Amino acid sequence: MALTPEQLMLVQSSWAKVVPIADVAADLFYDKLFDLDPALRPLFPDEMADQKKKLMRMISFAVEGLTNLEELVPKVEGLGRRHATYFEVTPPMYATVGVALLDTLAKGLGDSWDEAHKEAWTIVYTVLSSTMINAGEEKKSSE
């Protein structure tokens, strides 16, 4: 992963600021996601409370796991396989999720969000989403 120690610190410290506002952040994320692509809405349950909690827990796990890739990568690969198999998530959908995530972080962090944060989070999301996409594609091609 091409994440510098400084970028790792930015991601972890900024996420620590989001955790206390997790409910608001999850609302911002899904509002933006469905605004960007309304066709994604039917992929999610009508009642989103549990889904929002799962999202925040997964991001927390991923951020914490950036220092332990041996544990993180298999979990992310499994998530990618499940998303491809059960939810029929396609690679282009990940780009939309990335835009929604960065927008959520920018809004949630306010004035502390800057280009350095954006770059660090973009690297993290790109690596994680690529891992999920690759695992999903491998799963689909093996069926």
Residue frames as a rotation matrix with the C-alpha (Angstrom) as fourth column:
MET 1
0.591 0.807 0.000 0.00
0.807 -0.591 0.000 0.00
0.000 0.000 -1.000 0.00
ALA 2
-0.292 -0.734 0.613 1.43
0.734 -0.583 -0.348 3.37
0.613 0.349 0.709 -0.98
LEU 3
0.773 0.578 0.260 0.28
0.219 -0.629 0.746 5.11
0.595 -0.520 -0.613 2.19
THR 4
-0.293 -0.910 0.293 2.90
-0.022 -0.300 -0.954 7.12
0.956 -0.286 0.068 4.04
PRO 5
-0.539 0.059 -0.840 3.01
0.817 0.280 -0.504 7.13
0.205 -0.958 -0.199 7.85
GLU 6
-0.941 0.192 -0.279 1.76
-0.093 -0.938 -0.333 10.73
-0.326 -0.288 0.901 7.75
GLN 7
-0.525 0.784 -0.333 -1.18
-0.635 -0.099 0.766 9.75
0.567 0.613 0.550 5.56
LEU 8
-0.331 0.360 -0.872 -1.98
0.488 0.856 0.168 6.82
0.808 -0.370 -0.459 7.82
MET 9
-0.777 -0.007 -0.630 -2.05
0.591 -0.351 -0.726 9.21
-0.216 -0.936 0.277 10.76
LEU 10
-0.856 0.482 -0.189 -4.34
-0.515 -0.832 0.207 11.60
-0.057 0.274 0.960 8.85
VAL 11
-0.332 0.755 -0.566 -6.79
-0.271 0.498 0.823 8.83
0.903 0.427 0.039 8.03
GLN 12
-0.326 0.179 -0.928 -6.83
0.745 0.652 -0.136 7.46
0.581 -0.736 -0.346 11.56
SER 13
-0.847 -0.021 -0.532 -7.06
0.415 -0.652 -0.634 10.83
-0.333 -0.758 0.561 13.30
SER 14
-0.774 0.611 -0.167 -9.76
-0.613 -0.656 0.440 12.11
0.160 0.443 0.882 10.97
TRP 15
-0.257 0.700 -0.667 -11.80
0.037 0.697 0.717 8.94
0.966 0.159 -0.205 11.36
ALA 16
-0.617 -0.016 -0.786 -11.55
0.769 0.200 -0.608 9.33
0.167 -0.980 -0.111 15.14
LYS 17
-0.906 0.309 -0.287 -13.35
-0.209 -0.920 -0.331 12.66
-0.367 -0.240 0.899 14.68
VAL 18
-0.507 0.743 -0.436 -16.09
-0.626 0.030 0.779 11.03
0.593 0.668 0.450 12.61
VAL 19
-0.684 0.196 -0.703 -16.83
0.384 0.915 -0.119 8.18
0.620 -0.352 -0.701 15.03
PRO 20
-0.816 0.404 -0.413 -18.63
0.331 -0.259 -0.908 10.42
-0.474 -0.877 0.078 17.57
ILE 21
-0.256 0.747 -0.614 -20.93
-0.694 -0.584 -0.421 11.64
-0.673 0.318 0.668 14.77
ALA 22
-0.920 -0.226 0.320 -21.35
-0.001 0.818 0.575 8.21
-0.392 0.529 -0.753 13.17
ASP 23
-0.118 0.956 0.269 -25.14
0.701 0.272 -0.659 8.48
-0.703 0.111 -0.702 12.85
VAL 24
0.533 0.255 -0.807 -24.90
-0.223 -0.878 -0.425 11.83
-0.816 0.406 -0.411 11.09
ALA 25
-0.436 -0.796 -0.419 -22.03
-0.689 -0.003 0.724 10.60
-0.578 0.605 -0.548 8.92
ALA 26
-0.759 0.210 0.616 -24.00
0.391 0.904 0.174 7.51
-0.520 0.373 -0.768 7.87
ASP 27
0.359 0.926 -0.116 -26.98
0.515 -0.301 -0.803 9.70
-0.778 0.228 -0.585 6.98
LEU 28
0.292 -0.342 -0.893 -24.74
-0.604 -0.790 0.106 12.01
-0.742 0.508 -0.437 4.94
PHE 29
-0.737 -0.662 0.133 -23.16
-0.355 0.548 0.758 9.04
-0.575 0.511 -0.639 3.18
TYR 30
-0.543 0.558 0.628 -26.36
0.678 0.732 -0.064 7.31
-0.495 0.391 -0.776 2.12
ASP 31
0.510 0.686 -0.520 -28.08
0.226 -0.690 -0.688 10.59
-0.830 0.233 -0.507 1.20
LYS 32
0.025 -0.601 -0.799 -25.16
-0.759 -0.532 0.376 11.41
-0.650 0.597 -0.470 -1.09
LEU 33
-0.823 -0.357 0.441 -24.92
-0.065 0.832 0.551 7.87
-0.564 0.425 -0.708 -2.46
PHE 34
-0.192 0.846 0.497 -28.60
0.801 0.428 -0.419 7.75
-0.567 0.317 -0.760 -3.43
ASP 35
0.551 0.275 -0.788 -28.44
-0.124 -0.907 -0.403 11.30
-0.825 0.319 -0.466 -4.77
LEU 36
-0.360 -0.801 -0.478 -25.51
-0.699 -0.108 0.707 10.33
-0.618 0.589 -0.521 -7.01
ASP 37
-0.813 0.077 -0.577 -27.16
-0.397 0.652 0.646 7.12
0.425 0.755 -0.500 -8.20
PRO 38
-0.158 0.855 0.495 -30.83
-0.970 -0.040 -0.240 6.54
-0.185 -0.518 0.835 -7.28
ALA 39
0.400 0.292 -0.869 -30.64
-0.595 0.804 -0.004 3.10
0.697 0.519 0.495 -8.93
LEU 40
-0.629 -0.698 -0.342 -28.58
-0.143 0.536 -0.832 1.93
0.764 -0.474 -0.437 -5.94
ARG 41
-0.420 0.480 0.770 -31.43
-0.899 -0.334 -0.283 2.51
0.121 -0.811 0.572 -3.47
PRO 42
0.613 0.760 -0.215 -33.20
-0.724 0.649 0.234 -0.82
0.317 0.012 0.948 -4.18
LEU 43
0.030 -0.681 -0.732 -30.03
-0.032 0.731 -0.682 -2.71
0.999 0.044 0.000 -3.25
PHE 44
-0.905 -0.386 0.179 -30.55
-0.132 -0.145 -0.981 -1.66
0.405 -0.911 0.080 0.37
PRO 45
-0.483 0.758 -0.437 -33.25
0.868 0.482 -0.123 -2.44
0.117 -0.439 -0.891 2.93
ASP 46
0.279 0.680 0.678 -36.10
0.436 -0.719 0.542 0.00
0.856 0.144 -0.497 3.48
GLU 47
0.999 -0.003 0.043 -35.07
-0.041 -0.377 0.925 0.35
0.014 -0.926 -0.377 7.13
MET 48
0.533 -0.843 0.066 -31.48
0.031 -0.059 -0.998 1.55
0.845 0.534 -0.006 7.03
ALA 49
0.732 -0.252 0.632 -30.54
-0.674 -0.400 0.621 1.76
0.096 -0.881 -0.463 10.74
ASP 50
0.707 -0.476 0.523 -28.70
0.096 0.798 0.595 -1.59
-0.701 -0.371 0.610 10.80
GLN 51
0.638 -0.459 0.618 -27.08
0.743 0.154 -0.652 -0.95
0.204 0.875 0.439 7.43
LYS 52
0.667 -0.368 0.648 -25.76
-0.253 -0.930 -0.267 2.41
0.701 0.014 -0.713 8.63
LYS 53
0.701 -0.409 0.585 -24.25
-0.599 0.107 0.793 0.78
-0.387 -0.906 -0.170 11.71
LYS 54
0.686 -0.438 0.581 -22.64
0.517 0.856 0.034 -1.93
-0.512 0.277 0.813 9.56
LEU 55
0.683 -0.420 0.598 -21.11
0.413 -0.454 -0.790 0.72
0.603 0.786 -0.137 7.31
MET 56
0.623 -0.433 0.652 -19.60
-0.651 -0.748 0.125 2.64
0.434 -0.502 -0.748 10.22
ARG 57
0.688 -0.367 0.626 -18.30
-0.314 0.628 0.712 -0.57
-0.654 -0.687 0.317 11.85
MET 58
0.710 -0.422 0.564 -16.70
0.681 0.615 -0.397 -1.71
-0.179 0.666 0.724 8.60
ILE 59
0.615 -0.515 0.597 -15.00
0.044 -0.733 -0.678 1.62
0.787 0.444 -0.429 8.01
SER 60
0.637 -0.377 0.672 -13.76
-0.770 -0.294 0.566 1.61
-0.016 -0.879 -0.477 11.60
PHE 61
0.723 -0.351 0.595 -12.44
0.133 0.916 0.378 -1.92
-0.677 -0.194 0.709 11.16
ALA 62
0.697 -0.448 0.560 -10.72
0.661 0.097 -0.745 -0.95
0.279 0.889 0.363 7.92
VAL 63
0.621 -0.468 0.629 -9.13
-0.375 -0.882 -0.286 2.17
0.689 -0.058 -0.723 9.38
GLU 64
0.596 -0.394 0.700 -7.88
-0.692 0.190 0.696 0.26
-0.407 -0.899 -0.159 12.42
GLY 65
0.733 -0.219 0.644 -6.73
0.288 0.958 -0.002 -2.58
-0.617 0.187 0.765 10.15
LEU 66
0.914 -0.407 -0.004 -4.48
-0.198 -0.434 -0.879 -0.38
0.355 0.804 -0.477 8.06
THR 67
0.114 -0.903 0.414 -1.71
-0.990 -0.140 -0.033 -1.27
0.088 -0.406 -0.910 10.49
ASN 68
-0.423 -0.188 0.886 -2.50
-0.379 0.925 0.015 -5.01
-0.823 -0.330 -0.463 10.28
LEU 69
-0.167 0.343 -0.924 -3.01
-0.984 -0.109 0.138 -5.89
-0.053 0.933 0.356 6.63
GLU 70
-0.919 -0.202 -0.338 -2.72
-0.234 0.971 0.057 -9.64
0.316 0.131 -0.940 7.29
GLU 71
-0.670 0.739 -0.071 -6.01
0.468 0.347 -0.813 -9.44
-0.576 -0.578 -0.578 9.17
LEU 72
-0.203 0.618 -0.759 -7.64
-0.368 -0.767 -0.526 -6.72
-0.907 0.173 0.383 7.09
VAL 73
-0.641 -0.127 -0.757 -7.13
-0.759 -0.034 0.650 -8.03
-0.109 0.991 -0.075 3.54
PRO 74
-0.941 0.319 -0.113 -8.97
0.282 0.924 0.260 -11.37
0.188 0.212 -0.959 3.96
LYS 75
-0.356 0.847 -0.396 -11.95
0.549 -0.154 -0.822 -9.58
-0.757 -0.510 -0.410 5.54
VAL 76
-0.187 0.230 -0.955 -12.06
-0.557 -0.826 -0.090 -7.02
-0.809 0.515 0.282 2.73
GLU 77
-0.874 -0.148 -0.463 -11.78
-0.473 0.481 0.738 -9.79
0.113 0.864 -0.491 0.13
GLY 78
-0.775 0.630 -0.049 -14.67
0.614 0.731 -0.297 -11.63
-0.152 -0.260 -0.954 1.78
LEU 79
-0.142 0.708 -0.692 -16.73
0.146 -0.677 -0.722 -8.47
-0.979 -0.203 -0.008 1.76
GLY 80
-0.467 -0.117 -0.876 -15.97
-0.766 -0.441 0.467 -8.02
-0.441 0.890 0.117 -1.93
ARG 81
-0.980 0.112 -0.163 -17.04
0.016 0.867 0.497 -11.58
0.197 0.485 -0.852 -2.72
ARG 82
-0.479 0.852 -0.212 -20.30
0.707 0.231 -0.668 -11.15
-0.520 -0.470 -0.713 -0.80
HIS 83
-0.140 0.422 -0.896 -21.06
-0.248 -0.891 -0.381 -7.82
-0.959 0.169 0.229 -2.47
ALA 84
-0.678 -0.171 -0.715 -20.45
-0.726 0.008 0.688 -9.29
-0.112 0.985 -0.129 -5.94
THR 85
-0.945 0.240 -0.221 -22.35
0.179 0.948 0.264 -12.52
0.273 0.210 -0.939 -5.30
TYR 86
-0.443 0.817 -0.370 -25.33
0.855 0.259 -0.450 -11.57
-0.272 -0.516 -0.812 -3.16
PHE 87
0.164 0.505 -0.847 -25.82
0.303 -0.843 -0.444 -7.92
-0.939 -0.184 -0.291 -4.02
GLU 88
0.397 -0.063 0.916 -24.52
0.910 0.157 -0.384 -7.97
-0.120 0.986 0.120 -7.60
VAL 89
0.668 -0.293 -0.684 -22.33
-0.069 -0.940 0.335 -4.95
-0.741 -0.177 -0.647 -6.95
THR 90
0.738 -0.393 0.549 -20.39
0.654 0.218 -0.724 -4.01
0.165 0.894 0.418 -10.07
PRO 91
-0.229 -0.952 -0.204 -17.02
0.971 -0.237 0.018 -2.25
-0.065 -0.194 0.979 -10.28
PRO 92
-0.464 0.019 0.886 -18.49
0.348 -0.916 0.202 1.11
0.815 0.402 0.418 -11.40
MET 93
0.648 0.762 -0.027 -20.62
0.285 -0.210 0.935 1.22
0.707 -0.613 -0.353 -8.25
TYR 94
0.305 -0.622 -0.721 -17.45
0.946 0.112 0.303 1.41
-0.107 -0.775 0.623 -6.18
ALA 95
-0.670 -0.535 0.514 -16.53
0.621 -0.784 -0.007 4.73
0.406 0.315 0.858 -7.80
THR 96
0.064 0.797 0.601 -19.88
-0.003 -0.602 0.798 6.17
0.998 -0.053 -0.036 -6.75
VAL 97
0.776 0.156 -0.611 -19.36
0.558 0.280 0.781 4.91
0.293 -0.947 0.130 -3.20
GLY 98
-0.204 -0.950 -0.236 -15.92
0.979 -0.194 -0.064 6.55
0.015 -0.244 0.970 -3.18
VAL 99
-0.556 0.086 0.827 -17.38
0.212 -0.947 0.240 9.92
0.804 0.308 0.508 -4.16
ALA 100
0.532 0.835 0.139 -20.04
0.002 -0.165 0.986 9.59
0.847 -0.524 -0.089 -1.45
LEU 101
0.528 -0.409 -0.744 -17.41
0.842 0.368 0.394 8.64
0.113 -0.835 0.539 1.14
LEU 102
-0.572 -0.811 0.124 -15.14
0.795 -0.585 -0.161 11.59
0.203 0.006 0.979 0.36
ASP 103
-0.289 0.564 0.774 -18.10
-0.014 -0.811 0.585 13.96
0.957 0.158 0.242 0.36
THR 104
0.731 0.574 -0.370 -19.24
0.293 0.226 0.929 12.60
0.617 -0.787 -0.003 3.72
LEU 105
0.144 -0.776 -0.614 -15.78
0.989 0.093 0.114 13.02
-0.032 -0.623 0.781 5.22
ALA 106
-0.681 -0.397 0.615 -15.47
0.500 -0.866 -0.005 16.55
0.534 0.304 0.789 3.86
LYS 107
0.094 0.812 0.575 -18.82
-0.171 -0.556 0.813 17.55
0.981 -0.175 0.087 5.34
GLY 108
0.777 0.263 -0.572 -18.28
0.422 0.457 0.783 15.69
0.467 -0.850 0.244 8.60
LEU 109
0.052 -0.872 -0.486 -14.80
0.994 0.001 0.105 17.08
-0.092 -0.489 0.868 9.20
GLY 110
0.884 0.420 -0.206 -15.58
0.409 -0.908 -0.094 20.61
-0.226 -0.001 -0.974 8.07
ASP 111
0.841 -0.538 -0.062 -12.65
-0.535 -0.808 -0.245 23.00
0.082 0.239 -0.968 8.23
SER 112
0.177 -0.833 0.525 -10.18
-0.558 0.354 0.751 20.28
-0.811 -0.426 -0.402 9.19
TRP 113
0.530 0.055 0.846 -10.71
0.555 0.732 -0.395 18.55
-0.641 0.679 0.358 5.81
ASP 114
0.320 -0.483 -0.815 -8.03
-0.633 -0.749 0.195 19.55
-0.705 0.453 -0.546 3.33
GLU 115
0.527 -0.145 -0.837 -6.24
-0.789 0.283 -0.546 18.27
0.316 0.948 0.035 0.23
ALA 116
-0.599 -0.801 0.022 -3.89
-0.734 0.537 -0.415 16.10
0.321 -0.265 -0.909 2.34
HIS 117
-0.405 0.558 0.724 -6.88
-0.457 0.563 -0.689 14.35
-0.792 -0.610 0.027 3.94
LYS 118
0.610 0.694 -0.383 -8.51
-0.652 0.163 -0.741 13.89
-0.452 0.701 0.551 0.55
GLU 119
0.116 -0.664 -0.739 -5.37
-0.848 0.320 -0.421 12.37
0.516 0.676 -0.526 -0.92
ALA 120
-0.794 -0.452 0.405 -4.86
-0.606 0.635 -0.479 10.00
-0.041 -0.626 -0.779 2.03
TRP 121
-0.143 0.837 0.529 -8.47
-0.394 0.442 -0.806 8.83
-0.908 -0.323 0.266 2.05
THR 122
0.581 0.313 -0.751 -8.44
-0.805 0.082 -0.588 8.43
-0.122 0.946 0.299 -1.72
ILE 123
-0.402 -0.797 -0.450 -5.45
-0.779 0.556 -0.290 6.11
0.481 0.234 -0.845 -1.48
VAL 124
-0.790 0.128 0.600 -7.09
-0.394 0.645 -0.655 4.07
-0.471 -0.753 -0.459 1.27
TYR 125
0.223 0.970 0.098 -10.40
-0.478 0.197 -0.856 3.81
-0.850 0.144 0.507 -0.55
THR 126
0.364 -0.142 -0.920 -8.75
-0.918 0.112 -0.381 2.97
0.157 0.984 -0.089 -3.87
VAL 127
-0.705 -0.687 -0.178 -6.76
-0.628 0.720 -0.296 0.12
0.331 -0.097 -0.939 -2.33
LEU 128
-0.670 0.496 0.553 -9.70
-0.257 0.544 -0.799 -1.26
-0.697 -0.677 -0.237 -0.35
SER 129
0.386 0.881 -0.273 -12.19
-0.587 0.007 -0.810 -1.00
-0.712 0.473 0.520 -3.22
SER 130
0.066 -0.445 -0.893 -9.70
-0.939 0.276 -0.206 -2.54
0.338 0.852 -0.400 -5.67
THR 131
-0.897 -0.379 0.228 -9.24
-0.441 0.803 -0.401 -5.44
-0.031 -0.460 -0.887 -3.26
MET 132
-0.267 0.892 0.364 -13.01
-0.238 0.305 -0.922 -5.89
-0.934 -0.333 0.131 -3.03
ILE 133
0.457 0.427 -0.780 -13.48
-0.825 -0.125 -0.551 -5.62
-0.333 0.896 0.295 -6.80
ASN 134
-0.349 -0.698 -0.626 -10.73
-0.852 0.514 -0.098 -8.15
0.390 0.499 -0.774 -7.53
ALA 135
-0.898 0.052 0.437 -12.10
-0.231 0.789 -0.569 -10.63
-0.374 -0.612 -0.697 -4.99
GLY 136
0.051 0.999 0.004 -15.60
-0.368 0.022 -0.930 -10.21
-0.929 0.046 0.368 -6.39
GLU 137
0.339 0.002 -0.941 -14.45
-0.941 -0.003 -0.339 -10.71
-0.004 1.000 0.001 -9.97
GLU 138
-0.729 -0.651 -0.212 -12.49
-0.636 0.759 -0.142 -13.83
0.254 0.031 -0.967 -8.99
LYS 139
-0.634 0.574 0.519 -15.54
-0.170 0.551 -0.817 -15.23
-0.754 -0.606 -0.251 -7.22
LYS 140
0.377 0.846 -0.377 -17.80
-0.566 -0.112 -0.817 -14.59
-0.733 0.521 0.437 -10.20
SER 141
0.120 -0.397 -0.910 -15.33
-0.962 0.180 -0.205 -16.10
0.246 0.900 -0.360 -12.67
SER 142
-0.873 -0.478 0.100 -15.00
-0.486 0.827 -0.284 -19.26
0.053 -0.296 -0.954 -10.56
GLU 143
-0.283 0.852 0.441 -18.74
-0.410 0.308 -0.859 -19.93
-0.867 -0.424 0.262 -10.58
